[in-house]
């Protein structure tokens, strides 16, 4: 007999009992969690609370042809943890709104919960409540809360002319992974590695809190929609401009070769592809070099450009300005190709 979570047999109350049993008691700052109308959090003195929410909707953010249930569970929480990291906050817990068809495959529901709760345990971000509802398609919404020392939150408003722009990790791998999955070419080992970057991203979740405590960053954002779009948010909120040196972009090993096989432009994918969930932040000109900061943060770090006066985002290659526009995905705008971003 197949194992899994049969929603039609369990009903809503049975699903909630299953969630509560598997999630366990959160402890810590949580006075009350699953079982009441709302959760009760008692934060430590001297901290600011940081709230974030993200939704994943079937056929908008994911498709079952290219996503497995366990990876979806991992990603549903991970995208919120990435937001907390970008604000310099340590995660405290999360709420889950789970909208599912009543006839969902039991193995798929079970896989999703396993992925979600495994990520919750490994990140120290427990499930503390939420809502469950029947729906025609899968729709998942996670709202996570974190804590940061009072007045130390990393915002998008602090970038100043002369600041240097840093990014963690490498860029473009997740977008290439999606392209390989959709083309049915995520079979050989190198391609599977990129597919995993898309399905189960691993951002540097400890880097944001370290930057916040040390007061090193002037502004920060996580790279969910692509470097060009997400950095533009920082520039707009800070009232500044910036230049990105394309030759400095940190690309994964073998990235250009695989892009060439698919007829894709490597630079465009790295700048506008999205879903890397790396951390982009700005530091003053006098701040330590990227190699020194990388050791303090415990992750790869690359300086890719600088903040300037004026407005807008410019690109250069070896000192020469590059004309053109890198277009990232944006909800509600028509686009020739569907995206999971």
C-alpha positions as CSV (number, residue, x, y, z in Angstrom):
1,X,0.0,0.0,0.0
2,X,1.4,3.4,-0.9
3,X,2.4,5.7,1.9
4,X,1.6,9.4,2.1
5,X,-1.0,11.9,3.4
6,X,-4.5,11.3,2.0
7,X,-6.3,14.6,2.4
8,X,-9.7,13.1,1.5
9,X,-9.3,10.5,4.3
10,X,-7.8,12.9,6.9
11,X,-9.9,16.0,6.3
12,X,-8.8,19.4,7.5
13,X,-8.6,18.6,11.2
14,X,-6.6,15.4,10.5
15,X,-4.2,17.4,8.3
16,X,-3.7,20.0,11.1
17,X,-3.1,17.2,13.7
18,X,-0.5,15.7,11.3
19,X,1.2,19.1,10.9
20,X,1.3,19.6,14.6
21,X,2.7,16.2,15.4
22,X,5.4,16.4,12.7
23,X,6.4,20.0,13.5
24,X,6.6,19.4,17.3
25,X,6.7,22.2,19.9
26,X,8.7,25.2,18.9
27,X,9.9,26.2,22.4
28,X,12.2,29.2,22.7
29,X,10.5,32.6,22.5
30,X,7.2,30.9,21.5
31,X,4.7,30.8,24.4
32,X,1.9,29.3,22.3
33,X,2.0,27.8,18.8
34,X,-0.2,25.3,16.9
35,X,-3.5,24.7,18.7
36,X,-4.8,28.2,19.4
37,X,-6.3,30.9,17.3
38,X,-2.9,32.6,17.0
39,X,0.7,32.0,18.1
40,X,2.2,34.0,21.0
41,X,5.8,35.3,20.7
42,X,7.8,36.9,23.5
43,X,10.8,38.5,21.8
44,X,14.0,39.3,23.7
45,X,14.5,42.9,24.9
46,X,16.7,45.0,22.6
47,X,15.6,43.3,19.4
48,X,13.5,44.4,16.4
49,X,11.2,41.9,14.8
50,X,11.4,41.4,11.0
51,X,8.3,39.9,9.2
52,X,8.3,38.6,5.6
53,X,5.8,36.7,3.4
54,X,6.1,34.8,0.1
55,X,3.7,32.8,-2.0
56,X,4.3,29.9,-4.3
57,X,1.5,29.2,-6.8
58,X,1.2,26.2,-9.1
59,X,1.9,27.1,-12.7
60,X,3.2,30.5,-11.7
61,X,6.1,29.8,-9.4
62,X,6.5,26.1,-10.1
63,X,5.3,23.3,-12.3
64,X,5.1,19.6,-11.4
65,X,6.9,18.7,-14.7
66,X,10.1,20.3,-13.3
67,X,9.6,20.3,-9.6
68,X,9.4,17.5,-7.0
69,X,7.4,17.8,-3.8
70,X,10.2,17.6,-1.4
71,X,12.2,20.4,-3.1
72,X,9.0,22.5,-3.2
73,X,8.7,22.2,0.6
74,X,12.3,23.2,1.0
75,X,11.9,26.2,-1.3
76,X,8.6,27.4,0.3
77,X,10.5,28.2,3.5
78,X,13.8,29.0,2.0
79,X,12.6,32.0,0.0
80,X,11.4,33.5,3.3
81,X,14.6,32.7,5.1
82,X,16.5,34.5,2.3
83,X,14.4,37.6,3.0
84,X,15.2,37.5,6.7
85,X,18.9,37.0,5.9
86,X,18.8,40.1,3.6
87,X,17.5,42.1,6.6
88,X,20.2,40.8,8.9
89,X,17.7,38.8,11.0
90,X,17.9,35.4,12.6
91,X,14.8,33.3,12.0
92,X,12.4,32.6,14.9
93,X,9.5,30.8,13.3
94,X,6.9,30.8,10.5
95,X,3.2,30.5,9.6
96,X,2.0,28.4,6.7
97,X,-1.1,28.8,4.6
98,X,-1.6,25.6,2.7
99,X,-4.2,25.5,-0.1
100,X,-4.4,22.1,-1.8
101,X,-6.8,20.1,-4.0
102,X,-8.6,17.5,-2.0
103,X,-7.5,14.8,-4.4
104,X,-3.8,15.6,-4.2
105,X,-1.5,12.6,-4.4
106,X,-0.8,11.4,-0.9
107,X,2.9,10.9,-1.7
108,X,3.1,14.4,-3.0
109,X,1.6,16.0,0.1
110,X,3.9,13.8,2.3
111,X,7.0,14.8,0.3
112,X,6.1,18.5,0.6
113,X,5.8,18.3,4.4
114,X,9.0,16.4,4.7
115,X,10.9,18.9,2.7
116,X,9.3,21.9,4.5
117,X,9.9,20.5,8.0
118,X,13.4,19.3,7.3
119,X,14.3,22.9,6.2
120,X,12.6,24.2,9.4
121,X,14.7,22.0,11.6
122,X,18.0,22.6,9.9
123,X,17.5,26.4,9.9
124,X,16.1,26.7,13.4
125,X,12.8,28.2,12.1
126,X,9.9,26.2,13.5
127,X,6.3,26.0,12.2
128,X,4.1,27.8,14.8
129,X,0.7,27.9,13.0
130,X,-1.2,28.8,9.9
131,X,-4.2,27.8,7.9
132,X,-5.3,25.0,5.6
133,X,-7.9,25.2,2.8
134,X,-9.1,23.3,-0.2
135,X,-8.3,24.8,-3.6
136,X,-8.3,23.9,-7.3
137,X,-4.5,24.1,-7.5
138,X,-1.5,24.1,-5.1
139,X,-1.0,27.5,-3.5
140,X,1.5,28.0,-0.6
141,X,2.1,31.0,1.5
142,X,4.7,31.2,4.2
143,X,5.1,34.2,6.6
144,X,8.3,34.1,8.6
145,X,9.5,36.2,11.5
146,X,13.1,36.9,12.6
147,X,14.9,39.1,15.1
148,X,17.8,41.6,14.7
149,X,19.5,43.8,17.3
150,X,17.5,47.0,17.7
151,X,18.4,49.5,15.0
152,X,20.6,47.1,13.1
153,X,18.3,45.9,10.4
154,X,19.8,45.9,6.9
155,X,17.6,48.1,4.7
156,X,17.6,49.2,1.0
157,X,17.9,52.9,1.9
158,X,21.5,53.2,3.1
159,X,23.6,53.0,-0.1
160,X,25.7,56.1,-0.7
161,X,27.9,57.3,-3.6
162,X,31.3,55.6,-3.3
163,X,30.0,52.4,-1.7
164,X,31.2,49.2,-3.2
165,X,28.8,46.4,-4.3
166,X,29.4,42.9,-3.1
167,X,27.6,39.6,-3.9
168,X,27.9,36.2,-2.2
169,X,28.3,32.9,-4.1
170,X,27.8,32.7,-7.9
171,X,25.1,34.0,-10.2
172,X,23.0,32.5,-12.9
173,X,23.1,28.9,-11.7
174,X,19.4,28.6,-10.7
175,X,18.2,30.2,-13.9
176,X,20.3,27.8,-16.0
177,X,19.0,24.9,-13.9
178,X,15.4,25.9,-14.8
179,X,16.3,26.1,-18.5
180,X,17.9,22.7,-18.4
181,X,14.9,21.2,-16.7
182,X,12.4,22.7,-19.1
183,X,14.5,21.5,-22.1
184,X,14.6,18.0,-20.6
185,X,18.4,18.1,-20.5
186,X,19.0,17.9,-16.8
187,X,20.4,14.3,-17.1
188,X,24.2,14.3,-17.0
189,X,26.0,15.1,-13.7
190,X,26.9,18.7,-14.5
191,X,23.4,19.5,-15.6
192,X,21.8,17.9,-12.5
193,X,24.0,20.1,-10.4
194,X,22.5,23.2,-12.0
195,X,19.0,21.7,-11.7
196,X,19.6,21.3,-8.0
197,X,20.6,25.0,-7.8
198,X,17.1,25.8,-9.0
199,X,15.2,23.2,-7.0
200,X,17.0,23.5,-3.7
201,X,18.9,26.8,-3.5
202,X,21.4,27.2,-0.6
203,X,21.9,30.9,0.2
204,X,24.4,32.0,2.9
205,X,21.8,32.3,5.6
206,X,24.3,33.3,8.3
207,X,25.8,36.2,6.3
208,X,23.1,38.7,6.9
209,X,23.0,38.5,10.7
210,X,26.8,38.8,10.8
211,X,26.8,41.9,8.7
212,X,24.0,43.4,10.8
213,X,25.8,42.8,14.1
214,X,29.1,44.1,12.8
215,X,27.5,47.2,11.1
216,X,29.5,46.5,7.9
217,X,26.8,46.9,5.3
218,X,25.0,50.1,4.3
219,X,22.2,48.4,2.3
220,X,21.3,44.8,1.3
221,X,18.8,42.8,-0.8
222,X,18.5,39.1,-1.7
223,X,18.8,38.2,-5.3
224,X,15.4,36.5,-6.0
225,X,14.4,38.3,-9.3
226,X,17.9,38.8,-10.7
227,X,20.8,41.2,-9.9
228,X,19.6,43.9,-12.3
229,X,16.1,44.1,-10.9
230,X,16.9,43.6,-7.2
231,X,19.8,46.1,-7.2
232,X,17.5,48.6,-8.9
233,X,15.3,48.3,-5.8
234,X,18.2,49.4,-3.6
235,X,19.1,52.3,-6.0
236,X,15.6,53.6,-6.0
237,X,15.2,53.4,-2.3
238,X,18.6,55.0,-1.7
239,X,18.3,57.6,-4.4
240,X,21.5,56.7,-6.1
241,X,22.9,55.1,-9.2
242,X,25.4,52.3,-9.7
243,X,27.7,50.6,-12.2
244,X,28.2,46.8,-12.5
245,X,31.4,45.5,-14.1
246,X,30.3,42.5,-16.2
247,X,33.7,41.0,-16.2
248,X,33.6,40.7,-12.4
249,X,30.4,38.7,-12.3
250,X,31.0,35.4,-10.3
251,X,29.9,32.7,-12.7
252,X,29.7,29.0,-11.7
253,X,32.1,26.5,-13.1
254,X,31.0,25.2,-16.6
255,X,28.3,27.9,-16.8
256,X,29.3,29.5,-20.1
257,X,29.7,26.2,-21.8
258,X,26.2,24.9,-20.8
259,X,24.7,28.3,-21.7
260,X,26.3,28.0,-25.2
261,X,24.8,24.6,-25.7
262,X,21.3,26.0,-25.0
263,X,21.8,29.1,-27.1
264,X,21.7,31.3,-24.0
265,X,23.7,34.4,-23.3
266,X,25.7,33.7,-20.1
267,X,25.9,37.4,-18.9
268,X,22.2,38.0,-19.4
269,X,21.3,34.9,-17.5
270,X,23.7,35.9,-14.6
271,X,22.3,39.4,-14.5
272,X,18.6,38.8,-15.0
273,X,17.9,35.1,-14.4
274,X,16.9,35.2,-10.8
275,X,16.3,32.7,-8.0
276,X,19.9,32.5,-6.9
277,X,18.9,33.8,-3.5
278,X,22.4,35.1,-3.0
279,X,23.0,38.2,-0.9
280,X,23.9,41.6,-2.5
281,X,25.0,44.3,-0.2
282,X,26.9,47.6,-0.3
283,X,29.8,48.6,2.0
284,X,31.7,51.9,2.4
285,X,34.8,52.5,0.3
286,X,37.0,52.1,3.4
287,X,35.5,48.7,4.2
288,X,37.8,45.6,4.1
289,X,38.4,43.9,0.7
290,X,36.1,41.1,-0.5
291,X,38.6,38.4,0.4
292,X,38.8,39.6,4.1
293,X,35.0,40.0,4.4
294,X,34.5,36.5,2.8
295,X,36.5,34.9,5.7
296,X,34.4,36.8,8.3
297,X,31.1,35.8,6.6
298,X,32.2,32.2,5.8
299,X,31.1,32.3,2.1
300,X,32.4,33.2,-1.3
301,X,32.2,37.0,-1.9
302,X,32.9,39.1,-5.0
303,X,33.0,42.9,-5.6
304,X,31.1,43.5,-8.7
305,X,30.7,47.3,-9.0
306,X,30.2,50.6,-7.1
307,X,27.5,53.1,-6.2
308,X,27.5,56.5,-7.9
309,X,25.6,59.7,-8.1
310,X,22.7,60.3,-10.3
311,X,20.1,57.6,-11.0
312,X,19.8,54.2,-12.7
313,X,21.9,51.1,-13.2
314,X,24.8,51.0,-15.8
315,X,26.9,48.2,-17.0
316,X,30.5,48.2,-18.2
317,X,33.0,45.7,-19.6
318,X,36.7,46.4,-19.0
319,X,36.0,50.1,-18.7
320,X,33.7,50.4,-21.7
321,X,30.0,51.2,-21.2
322,X,27.7,48.4,-22.4
323,X,24.4,49.4,-24.0
324,X,21.3,47.2,-23.7
325,X,18.8,46.2,-21.2
326,X,18.7,43.1,-19.0
327,X,15.1,42.2,-18.5
328,X,14.0,40.2,-15.4
329,X,10.7,38.5,-14.7
330,X,7.9,40.7,-13.3
331,X,4.5,39.6,-12.2
332,X,1.4,41.1,-14.1
333,X,3.5,42.0,-17.1
334,X,3.1,40.0,-20.3
335,X,6.1,37.9,-21.3
336,X,6.7,35.5,-24.2
337,X,7.8,32.7,-21.9
338,X,6.5,31.4,-18.6
339,X,8.8,31.7,-15.7
340,X,9.1,30.1,-12.3
341,X,10.5,33.2,-10.8
